[in-house]
Amino acid sequence: MISTTNASPPRVDSAVRLVHLTKTYPNGPEPVAALQGVSLAVRPGAFTAIMGPSGSGKSTFLNLAAGLDTPTSGRVIIGDTDLTELSPDAVTRFRRRSIGFVFQSYNLIGHLTVGENIQLPMLLDGRRPDDQWQQALIDSVGLTGKTDRLPSELSGGQAQRVAIARALITRPTVVFADEPTGALDRRTGDQVLDVLRGTAKRFAQTLVLVTHDPHVAATADEVLFLADGRLAGELVAPTSGQIAARLVELGR
């Protein structure tokens, strides 16, 4: 459910809530507004895609919602936790435990094995990974038997599967994904998208994904559009043709 009015989105049954979220950057005498008063709520278990023209604020939106950046004003609430009320160290701890992030460029550590890369968020948080849970993730993303390999020994699709398992290892409340299929060919991208969507559904994760591809966005429950740092509507269960047409309208 998405709110495009000035009213705060509802508190009940929200995995992610953004309240009047604004982000500005210095640019000489006049600051640049990358995000302007965005309010919305994403229900638990939903798969939401975020789209918009270049410069619409998609990356800023994702970084703020995932706690990777701090807003100029407004609130970011994951579950019952308001990130804007936490110290930077507390946000880091919360992000490690409750938020998963899948990057377009995978961001795997080259000298660590597949298994060690998957375990990394747990180890950084001073916790021992659950062996059964890790194996369940490895099996779910199709990496059985590959835990001792290095990233250099993997295909792009396999590397992204490692990144997905790493994002899920902490059993996060929400998984954010930034163009997770952008560096892959269509066939491999479809396979990775199936894995990401399937594992998130199987393990009851809320998935928020930024993409420029209508084909990818059409697999989401709903598509949220941004333009000039503001919400510009949504489509529920849309086709790729409907999404493409909307993007053309926004591009004008």
C-alpha positions, -999 to 999 in steps of 0.1 A, spaced: 0 0 0 14 34 -10 4 68 2 10 98 -21 -7 124 1 7 145 29 -9 122 55 14 97 72 9 61 59 -8 37 83 11 21 111 -6 -13 110 10 -42 91 39 -23 75 73 -38 70 86 -5 57 72 30 64 86 62 51 72 94 65 77 128 47 111 116 36 134 143 21 170 143 10 189 173 -3 225 177 -13 246 209 -14 251 224 -48 263 260 -46 237 285 -33 208 262 -41 207 227 -27 195 199 -49 165 179 -37 170 142 -46 138 131 -26 110 154 -17 85 145 10 79 109 2 55 89 24 46 53 18 40 20 35 50 -15 22 31 -44 37 49 -75 51 57 -101 25 51 -78 -5 74 -77 -35 76 -40 -45 95 -27 -75 107 9 -78 111 26 -111 115 60 -127 135 80 -152 172 86 -147 176 111 -118 142 104 -104 156 95 -69 155 57 -71 190 52 -57 185 78 -30 152 62 -20 168 28 -17 198 40 3 176 59 27 151 31 31 179 5 37 196 27 63 227 32 41 222 70 42 205 94 65 176 117 54 176 154 56 142 152 72 115 126 77 114 91 91 124 56 80 107 29 100 115 -8 95 90 -29 114 87 -12 148 121 5 146 125 41 136 160 43 121 160 81 123 160 79 161 191 56 163 227 66 165 249 57 135 264 27 153 229 15 163 217 18 127 247 -3 116 239 -30 141 202 -30 131 210 -31 94 232 -62 100 204 -80 118 172 -69 102 180 -57 66 194 -76 37 209 -58 6 216 -73 -28 239 -52 -50 241 -52 -88 279 -57 -86 276 -86 -61 302 -71 -37 317 -105 -28 351 -107 -10 375 -122 -35 396 -142 -10 367 -156 9 349 -188 -2 312 -189 -11 304 -202 24 325 -175 41 309 -148 20 274 -159 29 284 -160 66 300 -126 66 271 -105 80 268 -129 109 305 -128 116 307 -90 114 279 -90 140 298 -113 163 273 -142 159 278 -178 149 259 -188 117 233 -214 121 246 -243 100 212 -257 92 198 -223 81 229 -216 60 225 -250 43 188 -244 36 197 -211 20 225 -226 -1 201 -253 -13 174 -228 -20 196 -206 -42 211 -236 -61 246 -235 -47 248 -270 -32 283 -283 -34 299 -249 -42 306 -235 -7 343 -240 -10 347 -221 -43 361 -186 -46 341 -158 -63 365 -159 -93 354 -195 -100 317 -185 -103 296 -173 -132 278 -140 -128 245 -158 -120 262 -179 -94 279 -149 -78 245 -131 -76 230 -162 -59 257 -160 -33 248 -123 -27 212 -133 -23 220 -160 3 243 -135 21 214 -110 22 191 -136 38 215 -153 62 205 -130 91 168 -137 85 161 -100 78 128 -82 80 133 -66 46 155 -74 16 165 -44 -6 179 -51 -41 196 -26 -64 193 -37 -100 201 -73 -91 198 -85 -127 213 -54 -144 248 -70 -150 233 -103 -163 220 -115 -196 182 -120 -198 182 -158 -193 206 -156 -163 188 -126 -150 154 -144 -151 169 -173 -132 184 -150 -105 151 -131 -102 132 -164 -98 156 -173 -70 154 -139 -53 116 -138 -55 112 -175 -45 135 -174 -15 120 -142 -2 85 -157 -5 96 -190 10 112 -174 40 85 -147 44 108 -118 35 96 -84 23 113 -75 -10 119 -40 -23 137 -39 -57 150 -10 -79 151 -18 -116 150 -1 -149 136 -32 -167 98 -34 -172 103 -72 -177 117 -75 -141 92 -51 -126 63 -70 -140 71 -99 -117 64 -77 -86 31 -74 -67 32 -37 -72 54 -11 -90 60 23 -74 71 51 -97 93 81 -88 98 113 -108 118 143 -98 122 130 -63 85 125 -57 61 96 -59 44 95 -93 19 67 -88 18 30 -87 5 0 -107 -7 -32 -90 1 -65 -108 10 -47 -140 22 -61 -173 55 -51 -188 37 -31 -215 18 -11 -189 50 -4 -170 68 7 -202 40 30 -212 41 46 -178 78 52 -180 74 69 -214 48 92 -198 71 101 -170 100 106 -193 81 133 -211 
